[in-house]
Amino acid sequence: MIDLSLIGIGTGNPDHITREAITAMNDADLILIPLKGPEKTELAELRRALLAQHLTNPATRLVEFDLPHRDAEGAPYARRVSDWHDAIAEAWECAITEALGPDPEAKVALLIWGDPMLYDSSLRIADRLKTRLQITPRVIPGISAIQALCAAHAIPLNSVGDPVTLTTGRKIRDHGWPEGAQTVVVMLDGDCAFRTLDPEGIEIWWGGCVAMPQERLVAGPLSEVAEKILTTRAALRADLGWVMDIYLMRRSG
């Protein structure tokens, strides 16, 4: 039986790692580090830096493995994501069994950006892994990008008495502003979908690489700051080879 810990590590700031997360890292027999290709080597390096700071158990093994890429075209989006999750589950299985042998009994951990329960696929992939290995998943929550964004801008997440809608760039692009929403948090947006909205009456708070040394923040009326967000995001991506960003929008009134 494998105890599989999915450890939330926030946006990568070592100071955002909880004591529970540090304990889980040091309890692990094996920690898996995914590699996302040469253009995103810094993401693996961030995980290595977190472990260098917080991992003190010399018996814990670190194993790196190549993460499969998702097909960009072809089948419908949901099918492509499902196939990708299957491929990742297979990659996890191969990395675990190559490191520990068949039918292992061990504590295995993965470091998950943000919080493993919020717009992350690790739990769904773990469910697929259950059909391949005897595992018991455990989740250690982390500081989410939403928390980090609101803290960076020193703003409340919600208006008084109002709900908050969490959605993705794809949904904004395909369906527009969510019906009835006043505050919208947009994640997983590689195309800056806010450009497809009528900006009238919308305020936006955007953050790239939030809580990291490279952090960039832009806020203001969407009609006035949209272009600044685009140029700031492009500059970050050019410097780093990648960018993780998130934004909150609120209608006035």
Secondary structure, DSSP 4 states (H G I P E B T S, - for coil): -EEEEEEE-BTS-GGG--HHHHHHHHH-SEEEEEE--GGGHHHHHHHHHHHHHH---TT-EEEEEEPPPPPSSSS-HHHHHHHHHHHHHHHHHHHHHHHH-SS--EEEEEEESB-TTSS--HHHHHHHHTTTS-EEEEEE----HHHHHHHHHT--SS-TT--EEEEEHHHHHHH-SPTT-SEEEEES-SS-GGGGS--TTEEEEEEESTTSTT-EEEEEEHHHHHHHHHHHHHHHHHHHS---EEEEEEE--
